[in-house]
């Protein structure tokens, strides 16, 4: 969407619409909405933790490859230099 927002006053805010993803909105009571938000936050934190661990593994693998390449380059340099 165009991300357009407007300020408004709701005369009876006992039920609200919550974006549950994929442009789908569900009408919930305030208690249901709070529970949904708590579950969604927990899910997103777990997903963030998983992605952080994956990123750390990728960084570690990059370092291993970098170190191996540096070692190979040093070995090649030692073969080029006359004894």
Helices and strands as residue ranges (DSSP letters): E 15-21, E 24-29, H 30-80
